């Protein structure tokens, strides 16, 4: 099932946000911050706005590293969310939704400097 997503692409702006969040939080690995960002966005029941993301100068993370041991869960959540938001669960739709939610989540975390440590959240 995880073959739907092989690599997670992060824009240059997203890369800068990750660096800032890493410095603020002390969290060592981008994939941990990215998982939290994805979940922060998915927690918002509204759909993500259509946006063109420029990946030049950004980074890529292997899906297995990004998703860690919650690979199947994240894949299923993204498929369900694609069905809900887009009315389809094609591979391009799921990949696009992942990118949009990840980038929106990074913006959420940047706008709230305490969000990585609030409510006893342990990010490992």
C-alpha positions as CSV (number, residue, x, y, z in Angstrom):
1,X,0.0,0.0,0.0
2,X,2.8,2.5,0.8
3,X,4.0,2.2,-2.9
4,X,1.5,5.1,-3.5
5,X,4.1,7.4,-2.0
6,X,7.8,6.8,-2.4
7,X,9.3,10.2,-1.8
8,X,8.0,13.3,0.1
9,X,9.1,16.5,-1.5
10,X,9.5,19.7,0.5
11,X,9.8,23.1,-1.1
12,X,12.7,25.5,-0.4
13,X,10.3,27.6,1.8
14,X,9.4,24.4,3.6
15,X,13.0,23.5,4.1
16,X,13.6,26.9,5.7
17,X,10.6,26.3,8.0
18,X,12.0,22.9,8.9
19,X,15.3,24.5,9.8
20,X,13.6,27.1,12.0
21,X,11.4,24.5,13.7
22,X,14.4,22.2,14.3
23,X,16.3,25.0,15.9
24,X,13.3,26.1,18.0
25,X,12.3,22.7,19.2
26,X,15.7,20.8,19.4
27,X,14.1,18.0,17.5
28,X,17.0,16.4,15.6
29,X,15.3,14.9,12.5
30,X,13.2,16.6,9.8
31,X,11.0,13.5,9.4
32,X,9.7,13.8,13.0
33,X,8.8,17.5,12.5
34,X,7.2,16.7,9.1
35,X,5.0,14.0,10.7
36,X,3.8,16.4,13.3
37,X,3.2,19.1,10.6
38,X,1.2,16.6,8.6
39,X,-0.9,15.7,11.6
40,X,-1.4,19.3,12.6
41,X,-2.9,20.0,9.1
42,X,-5.0,16.9,9.0
43,X,-6.5,17.8,12.4
44,X,-8.1,20.8,10.6
45,X,-11.3,19.5,9.0
46,X,-11.2,22.0,6.2
47,X,-9.6,21.2,2.9
48,X,-6.3,22.6,1.9
49,X,-6.4,25.4,-0.7
50,X,-5.2,24.7,-4.2
51,X,-1.6,26.0,-4.5
52,X,1.3,25.5,-6.8
53,X,4.3,24.4,-4.7
54,X,7.8,25.1,-6.2
55,X,10.2,22.3,-5.2
56,X,13.4,23.8,-6.7
57,X,15.9,24.2,-3.8
58,X,13.9,22.0,-1.5
59,X,14.6,18.5,-0.2
60,X,13.1,15.0,-0.5
61,X,12.6,12.5,2.3
62,X,12.0,8.8,1.6
63,X,8.5,7.8,2.5
64,X,9.7,5.0,4.8
65,X,11.8,7.5,6.7
66,X,9.0,10.1,6.8
67,X,6.3,7.7,7.9
68,X,8.4,5.4,10.1
69,X,6.3,2.7,11.8
70,X,3.0,4.5,11.0
71,X,3.4,4.0,7.3
72,X,0.1,2.1,6.7
73,X,-1.8,4.4,9.1
74,X,-0.7,7.6,7.4
75,X,-1.4,6.1,3.9
76,X,-4.9,5.1,4.9
77,X,-5.6,8.5,6.5
78,X,-4.4,10.2,3.3
79,X,-6.5,8.0,1.1
80,X,-9.6,8.7,3.3
81,X,-8.9,12.4,3.3
82,X,-8.4,12.4,-0.5
83,X,-11.8,10.7,-0.9
84,X,-13.4,13.3,1.4
85,X,-11.6,16.4,0.0
86,X,-11.2,15.5,-3.6
87,X,-13.7,12.8,-4.3
88,X,-11.0,10.4,-5.5
89,X,-8.1,8.4,-4.2
90,X,-5.9,8.1,-7.2
91,X,-2.1,8.0,-6.6
92,X,-1.6,11.6,-7.9
93,X,-4.5,12.8,-5.7
94,X,-3.1,11.2,-2.6
95,X,0.5,12.5,-3.3
96,X,-0.8,16.0,-4.0
97,X,-2.9,16.0,-0.8
98,X,0.1,14.9,1.2
99,X,2.2,17.7,-0.2
100,X,-0.5,20.3,0.5
101,X,-1.2,19.2,4.0
102,X,2.5,18.9,4.9
103,X,3.2,22.5,3.7
104,X,0.1,23.8,5.5
105,X,1.1,22.0,8.6
106,X,4.6,23.5,8.5
107,X,3.0,27.0,8.2
108,X,0.9,26.2,11.3
109,X,3.9,25.1,13.3
110,X,5.9,28.2,12.3
111,X,3.0,30.5,13.2
112,X,2.8,29.0,16.7
113,X,6.3,28.7,18.2
114,X,5.2,26.6,21.2
115,X,3.2,24.1,19.2
116,X,5.9,21.5,19.2
117,X,5.9,21.3,23.0
118,X,2.3,22.1,23.9
119,X,0.0,19.6,25.5
120,X,2.7,17.2,26.4
121,X,3.3,16.1,22.8
122,X,6.3,13.8,22.6
123,X,7.7,13.8,19.1
124,X,9.9,10.8,18.6
